[in-house]
Amino acid sequence: MRSRNIVLLILLILFIDQASKFYIKTHFYIGDEIKVFGMEWFRLHFVENEGMAWGWKMGGEWGKVALTLFRLVAVIAGVFIIRDFIKKKYHKGFIICSALIFAGALGNLIDSMFYGMIFQESDPYLQNIAKAFPSNGGYASFLHGKVVDMLYFPVIRNAHYPQWFPFWGGEDFEFFRPVFNIADASISIGVISILIFQNNFFNKDKQEPVKTTAETKSTVDDKVEVV
């Protein structure tokens, strides 16, 4: 598979991810929500998180910096790893999945590294809409930006676990609860696809069947007759 095609795929995912984040950040306030085409189960819902996929958090400022630096190292290493996959002619599907994971990690890394410097704070109480590149600076320093999430699919809402259900009996139930972004989706699609199709991706060429003693003797006799 050509390196150029992989680069184009990564750039396409990165563009869609960053364009959607810029739009949400500069047109929505925290908690703002709209129904896409009026559908109850597909919404744009603006939230921000500290950098982990699907809204998970890693405690404290040091945790935030450590997570961003770890993601930076992983992205740098990913460049060489994917290049090695292409050079060694790994399965095309596996290379594409690796590119999806790489693009998603890079997309969220950009948020964590730079968004704090280029955007105003999105205050959930004032319901203000942030501006890009404000004259008085952004809401945080380098490596302290928050990841923008907006995709929300509440397919089942206002439901409850039955009382007999272990641990969560009687509590509210919602599917699908997490709010995520294009980068998260790209990572998840890549990982899940590798798990599902791993037999195809890593299946070695079938070895030639071992010849029986009789077949081997016949081959030797044929060679002797030729001589």
N, C-alpha and C positions, 0 to 999 in steps of 0.2 A: 504493500500500500504506500502511496506517495506521501512524503512528509507535507507537501503543500496542501493536500486535501485535509489532513489532520489539523494543520494550522488554521485553515479556513473554517473548519468546524468549531474549533475553540474560539476563534474571533467572533463567529456568529452568535454562539451561546453567550459570550461575554457581552456583546453589544446589546442583545435582548435583555439580559439581566440588568445591566447598568442603566439602560434607557428606562426600563420599568421602575427601577428604584428612584432615579432622578425625577420621574414624573410624579410618583407617589409622594416623595419627600417635599416637592414644591407645589403640590396641589391638594394635599390632605393634611389634616391635623391628627395627632395621636388619637386613635380610637375611632376616627372617621370611617364610615363604611357605606358602600353602595352595592346594590344588587346588579350583577352583570346581566344585561338584557332582561332585567326584572325577575331573574331566576332566584328562588329561595336558597338553592343548594350551591350557588356559585357567587361569591362576593369578593370584593376588594376591601380589605380591612387593614388599616395601617397600624402596625406595631413596630417597635424596635427592640432588639435584644443585644446582649453583650458579645455575641460573636459565634456561638455554637449553632449548629443546624437545628431546625425545628424549634427554635426559641429556648433551647437549653442554656443554662448559665454556668459559669465557672467563677467561684466566689472572689470578690475583692478586686482592687485595682491591679495587684500583682498577678492575680489569676487571669485578668483580661490581657495584660501585656504578655504573659507567658503563652497564652493561647494564640495570640497574634503572631508571636515569634515562631512558635511551633508550626503554624500554618505557613509562614513565610519559608521556613526551611523545607517543609514538605513540598511546596510549590517549586522551589528551586531544584530540589532533587527530582521532582516529577518531570522536568524538562529532559533531563538526561535519561531517566527511566523509559519514557515514551520513545525517545530517539533510539534507545537500545532495542525496544520491542520492534520498531520498524526495521531496524538494521538486521535483526535476527529473523525477520519475516514471521512474526507471531500471527496467529489467526486474526483476520481482518476484524471480526466482531469484537474480539478482545481488545484490540487497539482502539477501536471506536469507544468502547466502554471506558477504557482508561482515559481517553481524551475527555469524555463527559465528566468524569470524576475530577480531573485536573481543572477543567474550565469552571466547575462549580466551586472548587476550593479557591481558585484565583478570584472569582467574582466576590465571594465573601471577604477575602483578604483585602481587596481594594476598599471595601466599606470600613473595615477595622483600622486600616492604616490611615486613610485620608478623609473620610467623611466628617470626622470631628473638626477638621481644619477648614472645610469648604462649605459647611452648612451651618445655619443658625440652629439653636435648640428648638425642638418641637415640644412645646410645653402642653401636657395633657389637660392642665387646669385652665390655662388661658385660651386653649384651642387655637393657638396661632399656627399659621402655615409658614414654614421655614423658607428663607431665601438662600440661594446659592451664592457663594463668594461674597459674604457681607463685608462691608468696609471696616467694621470693628472686630473682625475675626470670627472664627467658628466657635462651636460649643465645647470643643475639647482639643487636646494636643495630639501630636503624632502617635499612632498605635492605640489611641483610646476612642476611636470612632465606634458607633453602634451600627449593627447590621439592620437594614430595612427589610421588613417582611410585609407581604400584602395578600397572598393567595389564601383563600379561606373557603373550604368546601364542607359546610355543615349539612351533610346529607340527611342526618337524623338529629332533630333538636327537640327540646322540651320533653324528653323521655326520662324514665326512671328505671333503675335496677329493681327487680322484684325483691321483696323483703327477705326472702330465703337465700338470696345471692350472697356468697361469702364475701366478707370484708366491705363491700360497697352496697349492701342491701338497702334499698330505699333512697339512695343518693341519685343525683341527676346524672343522666347519661346523654352523651353527645357523640356523634360520629359524622364527620371527621373533625376533631377539635383543633389540632395544631394549625398555626398560621405560618406560611413559609414563603420562599421566593423561588425564582427560576434557578438560581445556583443550587439551592437545596434539592430541588427536583432533579437537576442534572446529576448531582452526586448520587441520589437515591436510585435513579434509573440505571446508572452505570453499575453500582454495586449489586442491585437486585438481578440485573441481566447476567452478570458474571456468575452469580450463584445458580441461576436457573440453567444457563447454557454452558456451565463449566465442562461438562463431558464433551461437548463439541469443541470448545475452545482449546482444551488441553489433551484431547485424544491423540495419542501417538499413532503413527502409521502402523498398520497391521504388519506384524512380522510374517515373513515367508514361512509356510508350514515346514516343520522339520521332516526331512526325508527319512523314510524307513530304511532298514538295512538292505532290503531287497532292491529298492529304488537306487540306493547308492551303488550297489554292486553292478546293477544294470548299466548305470552311467559310466562306471569304470570300464566295463567290458566294451561298451560302444567306442570309447576313446582308444582302447587297445586295438580294436578292429580297424579304426581309421588309420592308425599308425602302421 
